[in-house]
């Protein structure tokens, strides 16, 4: 097992390098110039100002953020023309210029290896400080949602699969309800909850934005905690219903596949109670697909939901990512994406390790004869 983990970690090094190249390139391909946004070009005040001065400010900002340098180690030119001012064939007009280490990616990667994650283009604050401020909020929401999803979804999936043998109305009702819940988009559910229960057009039972009321902080710890959880009712509901429906369907499908195996029929033929057959013999093997899903939950704990945090104005990492995207804040966009990528790789590794814990037949090393 130890050798397998070491090999996987070594394999993740080139994988992570490729991820950085792709993620860095995607951010630079986005339309818009962060230097122009910082300088306020296009606003009413900038239009009345000195255009030459605005251009000088933009160039200074671009030089400060290394945006005036080439993006990659080389630059490709494909506009070579002949004597008649016509483009040459593609194979003849392509030329490459080597930029050495004087490029944006090299400077960024050198800072990453030194532990310097850059500063935000918006407020010049260290990127990691801004991320660490938002991570606890997003992680708190995600962990509550994941806990509720698993604690509710797995029993529902098991119960629905057990009742499927009887072709009962309960199983059909549960399956239909889960399918409908999984099909509903989260932003629509969030909007409907605000309209009906968040003081939109009908009832005002729950707050519809933020994490605290106007009178926060209150005099007691209990009042502060109650106020926080009261503000989290609608967001947690939106976070949970989709994953709950998905996990329930996955658990039901996995359990149905397992209980049709020969060893389950043998256990029933021995006269074992149905609960023993389901929970002792079938449940353990049916958890393997659920472990695969767990591998994708680790990045979700930190990355959060951009849509839901924006709708409910929750100051988490998702809202930070949304603001960074709208303002072309490259350092924040890249670092949040890399954190999710690293956590995805770690989640996949944890899933592989848990496979062997749940099912001893799965081994990652060669067994002796």
GUFITOR-67857 format. One record per residue (C-alpha): residue number from 0; x, y, z; residue in one letter. Coordinates in nm, 4 decimals, always signed. Example, Ala and Ser with C-alpha at 12.3 -4.5 7.8 and 13.67 -1.06 7.14 Angstrom:
# residues 2
LUMFI:0:+1.2300:-0.4500:+0.7800:A
LUMFI:1:+1.3670:-0.1060:+0.7140:S
***
This chain:
# residues 369
LUMFI:0:+0.0000:+0.0000:+0.0000:X
LUMFI:1:+0.2799:+0.2431:+0.0892:X
LUMFI:2:+0.4514:+0.1860:-0.2458:X
LUMFI:3:+0.1227:+0.2433:-0.4249:X
LUMFI:4:+0.0666:+0.5758:-0.2449:X
LUMFI:5:+0.4213:+0.6911:-0.3281:X
LUMFI:6:+0.3746:+0.6021:-0.6966:X
LUMFI:7:+0.0430:+0.7865:-0.7117:X
LUMFI:8:+0.1919:+1.0966:-0.5507:X
LUMFI:9:+0.4816:+1.0937:-0.7975:X
LUMFI:10:+0.2291:+1.0576:-1.0804:X
LUMFI:11:+0.0401:+1.3589:-0.9495:X
LUMFI:12:+0.3439:+1.5855:-1.0006:X
LUMFI:13:+0.3258:+1.5924:-1.3853:X
LUMFI:14:-0.0533:+1.5881:-1.3619:X
LUMFI:15:-0.0499:+1.8991:-1.1448:X
LUMFI:16:+0.1979:+2.0655:-1.3803:X
LUMFI:17:-0.0360:+2.0095:-1.6752:X
LUMFI:18:-0.3253:+2.1444:-1.4673:X
LUMFI:19:-0.1303:+2.4631:-1.3923:X
LUMFI:20:-0.0522:+2.5144:-1.7624:X
LUMFI:21:-0.4171:+2.4675:-1.8646:X
LUMFI:22:-0.5576:+2.6745:-1.5785:X
LUMFI:23:-0.3057:+2.9564:-1.6342:X
LUMFI:24:-0.3856:+2.9628:-2.0050:X
LUMFI:25:-0.7617:+2.9699:-1.9483:X
LUMFI:26:-0.7362:+3.2744:-1.7227:X
LUMFI:27:-0.5284:+3.4622:-1.9800:X
LUMFI:28:-0.7690:+3.3743:-2.2623:X
LUMFI:29:-1.0645:+3.5404:-2.0877:X
LUMFI:30:-1.1762:+3.8656:-2.2541:X
LUMFI:31:-1.1034:+4.1926:-2.0804:X
LUMFI:32:-0.7930:+4.3626:-1.9468:X
LUMFI:33:-0.7547:+4.3787:-1.5669:X
LUMFI:34:-0.5262:+4.6819:-1.6050:X
LUMFI:35:-0.8007:+4.8745:-1.7851:X
LUMFI:36:-1.0532:+4.7724:-1.5198:X
LUMFI:37:-0.8163:+4.8879:-1.2463:X
LUMFI:38:-0.7549:+5.2196:-1.4225:X
LUMFI:39:-1.1282:+5.2716:-1.4744:X
LUMFI:40:-1.1117:+5.2988:-1.8519:X
LUMFI:41:-1.4619:+5.3180:-1.9955:X
LUMFI:42:-1.6130:+5.5009:-1.7004:X
LUMFI:43:-1.7532:+5.8503:-1.7346:X
LUMFI:44:-1.4640:+6.0087:-1.5456:X
LUMFI:45:-1.2062:+5.8339:-1.7593:X
LUMFI:46:-1.3725:+5.9479:-2.0811:X
LUMFI:47:-1.3465:+6.3122:-1.9750:X
LUMFI:48:-0.9853:+6.2703:-1.8631:X
LUMFI:49:-0.6594:+6.2772:-2.0528:X
LUMFI:50:-0.6482:+5.9731:-2.2808:X
LUMFI:51:-0.2689:+5.9773:-2.2950:X
LUMFI:52:-0.2483:+5.9829:-1.9173:X
LUMFI:53:-0.4910:+5.6925:-1.8962:X
LUMFI:54:-0.2750:+5.4930:-2.1372:X
LUMFI:55:+0.0341:+5.5622:-1.9264:X
LUMFI:56:-0.1439:+5.4453:-1.6129:X
LUMFI:57:-0.2574:+5.1272:-1.7883:X
LUMFI:58:+0.0970:+5.0531:-1.9063:X
LUMFI:59:+0.2329:+5.1069:-1.5550:X
LUMFI:60:-0.0257:+4.8693:-1.4097:X
LUMFI:61:+0.0476:+4.6075:-1.6752:X
LUMFI:62:+0.4200:+4.6307:-1.6031:X
LUMFI:63:+0.3577:+4.6019:-1.2280:X
LUMFI:64:+0.1494:+4.2849:-1.2777:X
LUMFI:65:+0.3842:+4.1429:-1.5489:X
LUMFI:66:+0.0995:+4.1559:-1.8012:X
LUMFI:67:+0.3285:+4.3287:-2.0516:X
LUMFI:68:+0.5396:+4.0146:-2.0855:X
LUMFI:69:+0.4681:+3.7134:-2.3112:X
LUMFI:70:+0.2429:+3.4492:-2.1567:X
LUMFI:71:+0.4481:+3.1357:-2.2376:X
LUMFI:72:+0.8063:+3.0351:-2.2898:X
LUMFI:73:+0.7599:+3.0802:-2.6620:X
LUMFI:74:+0.5445:+3.2929:-2.8911:X
LUMFI:75:+0.3922:+3.1622:-3.2136:X
LUMFI:76:+0.3635:+3.3930:-3.5142:X
LUMFI:77:+0.1399:+3.2900:-3.8038:X
LUMFI:78:+0.0992:+3.6093:-4.0089:X
LUMFI:79:+0.3954:+3.5754:-4.2461:X
LUMFI:80:+0.3155:+3.7027:-4.5970:X
LUMFI:81:+0.4773:+3.6727:-4.9380:X
LUMFI:82:+0.5766:+3.9479:-5.1836:X
LUMFI:83:+0.2148:+3.9803:-5.3019:X
LUMFI:84:+0.0991:+4.0549:-4.9456:X
LUMFI:85:-0.0754:+3.7191:-4.9215:X
LUMFI:86:-0.0475:+3.4785:-4.6328:X
LUMFI:87:+0.1934:+3.1924:-4.6837:X
LUMFI:88:+0.0768:+2.8321:-4.6319:X
LUMFI:89:+0.0375:+2.7450:-4.2667:X
LUMFI:90:+0.3398:+2.5138:-4.2622:X
LUMFI:91:+0.5610:+2.7945:-4.3978:X
LUMFI:92:+0.4354:+3.0965:-4.2074:X
LUMFI:93:+0.4513:+2.9483:-3.8575:X
LUMFI:94:+0.7479:+3.0834:-3.6638:X
LUMFI:95:+0.8394:+3.0394:-3.2991:X
LUMFI:96:+1.0153:+3.2872:-3.0752:X
LUMFI:97:+1.1725:+3.1579:-2.7576:X
LUMFI:98:+1.1102:+3.3987:-2.4694:X
LUMFI:99:+1.3359:+3.2325:-2.2131:X
LUMFI:100:+1.2367:+3.2913:-1.8535:X
LUMFI:101:+1.0957:+3.6366:-1.9237:X
LUMFI:102:+0.7327:+3.5271:-1.9457:X
LUMFI:103:+0.4260:+3.5395:-1.7243:X
LUMFI:104:+0.4005:+3.1654:-1.6583:X
LUMFI:105:+0.7637:+3.1291:-1.5501:X
LUMFI:106:+0.7439:+3.4273:-1.3153:X
LUMFI:107:+0.4182:+3.2966:-1.1679:X
LUMFI:108:+0.5499:+2.9414:-1.1230:X
LUMFI:109:+0.8713:+3.0701:-0.9626:X
LUMFI:110:+0.6636:+3.2607:-0.7088:X
LUMFI:111:+0.4494:+2.9517:-0.6414:X
LUMFI:112:+0.7525:+2.7337:-0.5691:X
LUMFI:113:+0.8803:+2.9974:-0.3255:X
LUMFI:114:+0.5481:+3.0096:-0.1409:X
LUMFI:115:+0.4557:+3.3511:-0.2801:X
LUMFI:116:+0.0973:+3.3239:-0.4026:X
LUMFI:117:+0.0721:+3.6818:-0.5208:X
LUMFI:118:-0.1525:+3.9715:-0.4337:X
LUMFI:119:-0.5028:+4.0491:-0.5484:X
LUMFI:120:-0.5441:+4.2867:-0.8398:X
LUMFI:121:-0.8462:+4.4420:-0.6677:X
LUMFI:122:-0.7141:+4.5523:-0.3296:X
LUMFI:123:-0.3443:+4.4479:-0.3318:X
LUMFI:124:-0.4017:+4.2101:-0.0412:X
LUMFI:125:-0.2209:+3.8730:-0.0317:X
LUMFI:126:-0.4292:+3.6170:-0.2156:X
LUMFI:127:-0.3851:+3.3472:+0.0464:X
LUMFI:128:-0.5073:+3.5805:+0.3208:X
LUMFI:129:-0.8287:+3.6467:+0.1285:X
LUMFI:130:-0.8798:+3.2753:+0.0626:X
LUMFI:131:-0.8154:+3.1720:+0.4236:X
LUMFI:132:-1.0727:+3.4269:+0.5397:X
LUMFI:133:-1.3431:+3.2687:+0.3234:X
LUMFI:134:-1.2557:+2.8980:+0.3535:X
LUMFI:135:-1.3995:+2.8450:+0.7063:X
LUMFI:136:-1.7408:+2.9784:+0.6009:X
LUMFI:137:-1.7580:+2.7682:+0.2855:X
LUMFI:138:-1.6209:+2.4582:+0.4598:X
LUMFI:139:-1.8740:+2.4956:+0.7425:X
LUMFI:140:-2.1655:+2.5114:+0.4980:X
LUMFI:141:-2.0334:+2.2251:+0.2872:X
LUMFI:142:-1.9620:+1.9939:+0.5802:X
LUMFI:143:-2.3118:+2.0428:+0.7213:X
LUMFI:144:-2.4605:+1.9757:+0.3783:X
LUMFI:145:-2.2469:+1.6657:+0.3200:X
LUMFI:146:-2.3255:+1.5266:+0.6656:X
LUMFI:147:-2.6999:+1.5741:+0.6167:X
LUMFI:148:-2.6841:+1.4304:+0.2645:X
LUMFI:149:-2.5125:+1.1083:+0.3691:X
LUMFI:150:-2.7015:+1.0593:+0.6937:X
LUMFI:151:-3.0336:+1.0859:+0.5071:X
LUMFI:152:-2.9500:+0.9554:+0.1600:X
LUMFI:153:-2.7908:+0.6213:+0.2499:X
LUMFI:154:-3.0829:+0.4941:+0.4633:X
LUMFI:155:-3.3308:+0.6120:+0.1976:X
LUMFI:156:-3.1370:+0.4303:-0.0741:X
LUMFI:157:-3.1147:+0.1104:+0.1293:X
LUMFI:158:-3.4822:+0.1185:+0.2241:X
LUMFI:159:-3.5920:+0.1907:-0.1327:X
LUMFI:160:-3.3792:-0.0946:-0.2708:X
LUMFI:161:-3.5115:-0.3370:-0.0091:X
LUMFI:162:-3.8712:-0.2432:-0.0934:X
LUMFI:163:-3.8110:-0.2783:-0.4673:X
LUMFI:164:-3.8507:-0.6571:-0.4398:X
LUMFI:165:-4.2088:-0.6019:-0.3344:X
LUMFI:166:-4.2730:-0.3467:-0.6135:X
LUMFI:167:-4.4296:-0.1271:-0.3474:X
LUMFI:168:-4.5786:+0.2181:-0.3852:X
LUMFI:169:-4.3248:+0.3466:-0.1354:X
LUMFI:170:-4.0347:+0.2567:-0.3630:X
LUMFI:171:-4.2015:+0.4148:-0.6667:X
LUMFI:172:-4.2871:+0.7300:-0.4715:X
LUMFI:173:-3.9365:+0.7659:-0.3312:X
LUMFI:174:-3.7745:+0.7047:-0.6715:X
LUMFI:175:-3.9976:+0.9611:-0.8421:X
LUMFI:176:-3.9393:+1.2201:-0.5707:X
LUMFI:177:-3.5624:+1.1746:-0.5839:X
LUMFI:178:-3.5624:+1.2005:-0.9622:X
LUMFI:179:-3.7612:+1.5265:-0.9486:X
LUMFI:180:-3.5364:+1.6762:-0.6805:X
LUMFI:181:-3.2226:+1.5860:-0.8735:X
LUMFI:182:-3.3628:+1.7526:-1.1867:X
LUMFI:183:-3.4401:+2.0888:-1.0260:X
LUMFI:184:-3.1645:+2.3523:-1.0657:X
LUMFI:185:-3.0309:+2.4996:-0.7430:X
LUMFI:186:-3.0643:+2.8637:-0.8498:X
LUMFI:187:-3.4371:+2.8116:-0.9219:X
LUMFI:188:-3.4943:+2.6423:-0.5867:X
LUMFI:189:-3.3055:+2.9238:-0.4121:X
LUMFI:190:-3.5193:+3.1855:-0.5861:X
LUMFI:191:-3.8421:+3.0044:-0.4981:X
LUMFI:192:-3.7388:+2.9670:-0.1326:X
LUMFI:193:-3.6643:+3.3383:-0.1096:X
LUMFI:194:-3.9963:+3.4273:-0.2737:X
LUMFI:195:-4.2076:+3.1971:-0.0570:X
LUMFI:196:-4.0185:+3.1813:+0.2751:X
LUMFI:197:-3.7524:+3.4533:+0.2701:X
LUMFI:198:-3.9649:+3.7656:+0.2684:X
LUMFI:199:-4.0066:+3.7830:-0.1078:X
LUMFI:200:-4.3796:+3.7886:-0.1860:X
LUMFI:201:-4.5290:+3.5591:+0.0776:X
LUMFI:202:-4.3845:+3.4476:+0.4118:X
LUMFI:203:-4.0835:+3.6006:+0.5877:X
LUMFI:204:-3.9873:+3.3058:+0.8048:X
LUMFI:205:-3.6156:+3.2968:+0.7251:X
LUMFI:206:-3.3494:+3.5565:+0.6409:X
LUMFI:207:-3.2523:+3.5593:+0.2733:X
LUMFI:208:-2.8998:+3.7027:+0.2828:X
LUMFI:209:-2.5860:+3.7117:+0.4930:X
LUMFI:210:-2.4934:+3.5126:+0.8016:X
LUMFI:211:-2.6097:+3.7466:+1.0768:X
LUMFI:212:-2.8874:+3.9921:+1.1526:X
LUMFI:213:-2.8583:+4.3681:+1.1877:X
LUMFI:214:-2.8276:+4.3468:+1.5680:X
LUMFI:215:-2.5278:+4.1070:+1.5623:X
LUMFI:216:-2.3388:+4.0481:+1.7886:X
LUMFI:217:-2.5907:+3.9680:+2.0554:X
LUMFI:218:-2.5359:+3.9570:+2.4287:X
LUMFI:219:-2.5128:+3.5783:+2.4597:X
LUMFI:220:-2.3327:+3.3026:+2.2721:X
LUMFI:221:-2.6570:+3.1093:+2.2371:X
LUMFI:222:-2.8275:+3.4020:+2.0663:X
LUMFI:223:-2.5366:+3.4440:+1.8215:X
LUMFI:224:-2.5387:+3.0725:+1.7382:X
LUMFI:225:-2.9149:+3.0672:+1.6922:X
LUMFI:226:-2.8985:+3.3708:+1.4653:X
LUMFI:227:-2.6284:+3.2044:+1.2529:X
LUMFI:228:-2.8176:+2.8787:+1.2075:X
LUMFI:229:-3.1411:+3.0646:+1.1356:X
LUMFI:230:-2.9642:+3.2433:+0.8493:X
LUMFI:231:-2.8296:+2.9089:+0.7214:X
LUMFI:232:-3.1643:+2.7306:+0.6882:X
LUMFI:233:-3.2359:+2.8289:+0.3262:X
LUMFI:234:-2.8740:+2.8011:+0.1994:X
LUMFI:235:-2.8260:+2.4596:+0.3615:X
LUMFI:236:-3.1521:+2.3382:+0.2107:X
LUMFI:237:-3.0347:+2.4442:-0.1352:X
LUMFI:238:-2.6919:+2.2916:-0.0777:X
LUMFI:239:-2.8330:+1.9595:+0.0398:X
LUMFI:240:-3.1339:+1.8591:-0.1683:X
LUMFI:241:-2.9453:+1.7937:-0.4940:X
LUMFI:242:-2.6650:+1.5864:-0.3440:X
LUMFI:243:-2.9161:+1.4033:-0.1230:X
LUMFI:244:-3.1216:+1.3008:-0.4267:X
LUMFI:245:-2.8111:+1.1984:-0.6215:X
LUMFI:246:-2.6616:+0.9942:-0.3376:X
LUMFI:247:-2.9937:+0.8215:-0.2697:X
LUMFI:248:-3.0275:+0.7151:-0.6319:X
LUMFI:249:-2.6677:+0.5946:-0.6415:X
LUMFI:250:-2.7114:+0.4005:-0.3191:X
LUMFI:251:-3.0347:+0.2458:-0.4401:X
LUMFI:252:-2.8839:+0.1411:-0.7723:X
LUMFI:253:-2.5737:-0.0037:-0.6090:X
LUMFI:254:-2.7791:-0.1926:-0.3514:X
LUMFI:255:-3.0099:-0.3343:-0.6186:X
LUMFI:256:-2.7097:-0.4616:-0.8125:X
LUMFI:257:-2.5601:-0.6279:-0.5059:X
LUMFI:258:-2.8741:-0.7960:-0.3720:X
LUMFI:259:-2.9177:-0.9755:-0.7055:X
LUMFI:260:-2.5813:-1.1503:-0.6690:X
LUMFI:261:-2.5557:-1.5237:-0.6068:X
LUMFI:262:-2.4089:-1.4951:-0.2577:X
LUMFI:263:-2.7087:-1.2844:-0.1472:X
LUMFI:264:-2.9480:-1.5525:-0.2743:X
LUMFI:265:-2.7402:-1.8084:-0.0883:X
LUMFI:266:-2.7642:-1.6069:+0.2326:X
LUMFI:267:-3.1400:-1.5859:+0.1959:X
LUMFI:268:-3.1578:-1.9590:+0.1203:X
LUMFI:269:-2.9834:-2.0271:+0.4506:X
LUMFI:270:-3.2735:-1.8632:+0.6254:X
LUMFI:271:-3.0943:-1.5489:+0.7411:X
LUMFI:272:-3.3124:-1.2565:+0.8413:X
LUMFI:273:-3.3607:-0.9876:+0.5765:X
LUMFI:274:-3.1915:-0.7257:+0.7947:X
LUMFI:275:-2.8835:-0.9469:+0.8290:X
LUMFI:276:-2.8721:-1.0051:+0.4545:X
LUMFI:277:-2.9025:-0.6338:+0.3738:X
LUMFI:278:-2.6880:-0.4720:+0.6419:X
LUMFI:279:-2.4211:-0.7385:+0.6933:X
LUMFI:280:-2.3737:-0.8953:+0.3497:X
LUMFI:281:-2.5013:-0.6456:+0.0917:X
LUMFI:282:-2.4291:-0.3047:+0.2412:X
LUMFI:283:-2.0515:-0.3289:+0.2505:X
LUMFI:284:-2.0118:-0.4107:-0.1187:X
LUMFI:285:-2.2745:-0.1592:-0.2220:X
LUMFI:286:-2.0741:+0.1219:-0.0609:X
LUMFI:287:-1.7972:+0.1053:-0.3235:X
LUMFI:288:-1.9700:+0.3451:-0.5709:X
LUMFI:289:-2.0405:+0.5807:-0.2795:X
LUMFI:290:-1.6678:+0.5877:-0.2010:X
LUMFI:291:-1.6046:+0.6987:-0.5577:X
LUMFI:292:-1.8372:+0.9925:-0.5000:X
LUMFI:293:-1.6561:+1.0810:-0.1765:X
LUMFI:294:-1.3439:+1.1494:-0.3806:X
LUMFI:295:-1.5196:+1.4430:-0.5440:X
LUMFI:296:-1.6553:+1.5838:-0.2177:X
LUMFI:297:-1.3203:+1.7040:-0.0848:X
LUMFI:298:-1.2813:+1.9897:-0.3364:X
LUMFI:299:-1.6509:+2.0704:-0.2956:X
LUMFI:300:-1.5936:+2.1326:+0.0760:X
LUMFI:301:-1.3610:+2.4226:-0.0050:X
LUMFI:302:-1.4704:+2.5476:-0.3455:X
LUMFI:303:-1.8303:+2.6074:-0.2407:X
LUMFI:304:-2.1088:+2.7149:-0.4717:X
LUMFI:305:-2.0651:+3.0358:-0.6691:X
LUMFI:306:-2.4347:+3.0543:-0.7562:X
LUMFI:307:-2.5768:+2.9925:-0.4083:X
LUMFI:308:-2.3264:+3.2118:-0.2242:X
LUMFI:309:-2.4006:+3.4923:-0.4686:X
LUMFI:310:-2.7792:+3.4556:-0.4360:X
LUMFI:311:-2.7725:+3.4436:-0.0547:X
LUMFI:312:-2.4806:+3.6926:-0.0234:X
LUMFI:313:-2.2717:+3.4520:+0.1820:X
LUMFI:314:-1.9103:+3.5770:+0.2140:X
LUMFI:315:-1.7545:+3.2423:+0.1251:X
LUMFI:316:-1.5030:+3.1249:-0.1288:X
LUMFI:317:-1.7657:+3.0925:-0.4015:X
LUMFI:318:-1.8545:+3.4627:-0.3778:X
LUMFI:319:-1.4834:+3.5473:-0.3786:X
LUMFI:320:-1.4400:+3.3483:-0.7005:X
LUMFI:321:-1.7362:+3.5242:-0.8607:X
LUMFI:322:-1.6003:+3.8695:-0.7745:X
LUMFI:323:-1.2569:+3.7661:-0.9021:X
LUMFI:324:-1.4039:+3.6487:-1.2329:X
LUMFI:325:-1.5958:+3.9722:-1.2906:X
LUMFI:326:-1.2906:+4.1870:-1.2117:X
LUMFI:327:-1.0358:+3.9651:-1.3957:X
LUMFI:328:-0.8431:+3.9130:-1.0735:X
LUMFI:329:-0.6032:+3.6534:-1.2163:X
LUMFI:330:-0.4126:+3.5623:-0.8954:X
LUMFI:331:-0.7324:+3.4841:-0.7023:X
LUMFI:332:-0.8846:+3.2894:-0.9935:X
LUMFI:333:-0.5726:+3.0764:-1.0391:X
LUMFI:334:-0.5162:+3.0003:-0.6705:X
LUMFI:335:-0.8773:+2.8999:-0.6040:X
LUMFI:336:-0.8705:+2.6751:-0.9104:X
LUMFI:337:-0.5429:+2.5132:-0.8045:X
LUMFI:338:-0.6732:+2.4472:-0.4538:X
LUMFI:339:-0.9724:+2.2643:-0.6004:X
LUMFI:340:-0.7442:+2.0675:-0.8357:X
LUMFI:341:-0.5109:+1.9572:-0.5570:X
LUMFI:342:-0.8033:+1.8547:-0.3372:X
LUMFI:343:-0.9504:+1.6574:-0.6283:X
LUMFI:344:-0.6278:+1.4585:-0.6629:X
LUMFI:345:-0.6166:+1.3990:-0.2873:X
LUMFI:346:-0.9816:+1.2901:-0.2902:X
LUMFI:347:-0.9146:+1.0370:-0.5660:X
LUMFI:348:-0.6229:+0.8941:-0.3669:X
LUMFI:349:-0.8362:+0.8663:-0.0525:X
LUMFI:350:-1.1095:+0.6891:-0.2475:X
LUMFI:351:-0.8614:+0.4325:-0.3767:X
LUMFI:352:-0.7352:+0.3678:-0.0249:X
LUMFI:353:-1.0878:+0.3316:+0.1126:X
LUMFI:354:-1.1667:+0.0740:-0.1569:X
LUMFI:355:-0.9296:-0.1747:+0.0033:X
LUMFI:356:-1.0746:-0.1017:+0.3479:X
LUMFI:357:-1.4324:-0.1738:+0.2395:X
LUMFI:358:-1.3502:-0.4668:+0.0114:X
LUMFI:359:-1.0423:-0.6733:+0.1115:X
LUMFI:360:-1.0426:-0.8349:-0.2335:X
LUMFI:361:-0.9161:-0.5058:-0.3790:X
LUMFI:362:-0.5380:-0.4840:-0.3540:X
LUMFI:363:-0.2984:-0.2341:-0.5090:X
LUMFI:364:+0.0097:-0.4553:-0.4840:X
LUMFI:365:+0.0856:-0.7943:-0.6272:X
LUMFI:366:-0.0100:-1.0770:-0.3967:X
LUMFI:367:+0.2126:-1.3780:-0.3583:X
LUMFI:368:+0.0781:-1.7028:-0.4957:X
***
